[in-house]
C-alpha cells in the first residue's frame, strides 16, 4: 500500500463536507429570502417552519452521520430564515431593497 493511500483512508472528510453544505445552504437561503419576500411578502413563513421541523426530525432518524448533519444544518437554517424573512420586510420598508409594485403588502 502506498503512503498516500494510507493517508487518504485515515482522513475524515465529514467536517469539511458539512462546512461546505453550511456555506451553500446559507447562501441559497439568502437568495430565497430576498426573492421570496419580493414576490410573496412574509405570509409564507409557515413553510419555513414546516421545512425546519421536518429537517430536524429527519436528522434524528437517518443513520448516516453526514446526512444527519446536513439535515440538522438545514433545519436550523430554515428556522433562522423565518427571522430573516421578517428582517427583510424591514429592509424593504427602509428602502434598502426594492419593493414589488405589483404586491399590495
C-alpha positions in Angstrom: 0.0 0.0 0.0 1.3 3.5 -0.9 1.8 6.2 1.7 -0.9 8.4 0.0 -3.5 5.6 0.2 -2.9 5.2 3.9 -3.3 9.0 4.5 -6.5 9.2 2.3 -8.0 6.2 4.1 -7.4 7.7 7.5 -8.8 11.1 6.8 -12.3 12.2 7.9 -14.0 14.5 5.4 -17.4 14.8 7.2 -16.4 18.2 8.8 -15.3 19.7 5.5 -18.4 18.5 3.7 -20.6 19.8 6.5 -18.8 23.2 6.3 -19.3 23.4 2.5 -23.0 22.4 2.9 -23.4 25.1 5.6 -22.0 27.7 3.3 -24.1 26.6 0.3 -27.4 26.3 2.2 -26.8 29.7 3.9 -26.1 31.4 0.6 -29.1 29.7 -1.0 -31.2 30.8 2.0 -30.3 34.5 1.4 -31.4 34.3 -2.2 -34.7 32.6 -1.3 -35.5 35.2 1.4 -34.8 38.2 -0.8 -36.7 36.8 -3.8 -39.5 35.2 -1.7 -40.2 38.4 0.2 -40.3 40.4 -3.1 -42.9 38.0 -4.7 -44.8 36.7 -1.7 -44.2 39.0 1.3 -43.9 37.4 4.7 -47.1 35.3 4.5 -45.1 32.2 3.6 -43.1 31.9 6.8 -45.0 28.8 8.0 -43.4 26.9 5.1 -40.0 27.5 6.7 -41.3 26.3 10.0 -42.6 23.1 8.4 -39.4 22.5 6.5 -37.4 23.2 9.6 -39.3 20.7 11.7 -39.1 18.0 9.0 -35.4 18.5 8.6 -34.7 18.4 12.3 -36.8 15.2 12.7 -35.0 13.7 9.7 -31.7 14.5 11.3 -32.7 12.2 14.2 -33.9 9.4 12.0 -31.2 8.9 9.4 -28.4 6.5 10.2 -25.7 8.4 8.3 -23.7 10.9 10.3 -23.2 13.0 7.2 -26.9 13.1 6.3 -27.9 13.7 9.9 -25.5 16.7 10.0 -26.8 18.1 6.7 -30.5 17.7 7.8 -29.6 19.4 11.2 -27.9 22.3 9.5 -30.8 22.7 7.0 -33.3 22.6 9.8 -31.8 25.4 11.8 -31.1 27.4 8.6 -34.9 27.2 7.9 -35.6 28.3 11.4 -33.3 31.3 11.0 -34.9 32.1 7.7 -38.2 32.9 9.5 -36.4 35.6 11.4 -34.6 36.8 8.3 -37.9 37.0 6.3 -39.3 39.5 8.8 -36.0 41.4 8.8 -36.1 41.5 5.0 -39.6 43.1 5.3 -38.0 45.9 7.4 -35.1 46.3 5.0 -37.6 46.8 2.2 -39.5 49.3 4.3 -36.3 51.2 4.9 -35.6 51.3 1.1 -32.5 49.1 1.2 -34.2 46.6 -1.1 -36.8 47.2 -3.9 -40.5 46.8 -3.1 -42.6 44.8 -5.5 -45.0 47.3 -7.0 -47.5 44.5 -8.0 -47.9 43.4 -4.4 -50.1 45.4 -2.1 -48.5 44.2 1.1 
